[in-house]
């Protein structure tokens, strides 16, 4: 925040307090206006779609009624014997063999369903408490605790694809560029370990799950808003969760899905008039479950509930944790199945399909009745819809038997599963992606 301020606390500690934007628009105002999207943003447009006087792509503080997550950063030097003095918002370390800096951060975020500016936590309390706890330990103890914590997770899996060849001596960026022309299987193993490192570093119980940029985003307006694109990206981030034995790191995704389910129940009822819960292709730290874009090819995909539920079922399959299955996985799975069960409709051939859907973010071409060539993205019963439904219904039926509950739902799902349109092939022998061989 340009008005954030740093202050000294004693001779060896600094505090920085600030506030994140209360409004940050991913696209430029001109784009929103060309596409008639002004109604989405009452913060910067009036009822006629005209810009308000203070309209900008990013709004801070008073320009947005004081909204925005507050933050606090604390910095302290714990090097023994170092001579330190404070000069305004600067700490100066002189005549020291080393400087050991402890940095802690905290925000006012207080849950997906609370305002961080009106019902937020006090970030100064958390940042100061963490700083005190870390500063009470010498550097060697902090390093030892970090190493032990990291290796406890990293050492759970290993992968070897042969001895590293000469390419392993190259800087990694050069090694990647050379990969297409030079066999280098150990680079793939390195990539696997790098993925595990990112998950260990960026996703722990109590944290937010990894989003599109993870915790490494450094931009006020990041690509795709640092969101959770739940038609594929969020799932891909966590495919390592169980296979690499990083179940602890999988936990933030489970909690996000449970929170998304709360908003998804309201969207299912208000938007579709159906039971259960629904989510679409994108969500955020606030767990929005509604469609969020003007393009049907991306936004009209009410399948995220079934897609994400697979992660909780997988955790049960790997762990055998019956309590997790009953308390956490079952509500998510059965709720997603309730919605998709009610969403299905009977096609002309008597099979069950989704009434409309997409193969996310893809398009097809067809010839209209008047002979013109057209591009579209929505059709009845796309294959991805049916694949997710087939998998979700089967796992929900299995969970029902294991838990001895939800028998009425399981019986309905079993009947519908038998009537789902089967996968079909097209004129080139390919698996059909949409309803017809477009």
Secondary structure by P-SEA (a helix, b strand, c coil): cccbbbbbccccbbbbbbccccccccccaaaaaaacccccccccccccccccccccccccccccccccccbbbbbbbccccbbbbbcccbbbbccccbbbbbbbbbccccccccccccccccaaaaaaaaaaaaaaccaaaaaaaaaaaaaacccccccccccccccccccaaaaaaaccccccaaaaaaaaaaaaaaaaacccccccccccccccccccccccccccccccaaaaaccccccccccccaaaaaaaaaaaaaaaaaaaaaaccccccccccccccccccccccccccccccccaaaaaaaaaaaaaaaccccccccccaaaaaaaaaaaaaaaccccccccccccccccccbbbbbbcccccccccccccccaaaaaaaaaaaaaaaaaaaaaccaaaaaaaaaaaaaaccccccccccccccccccc
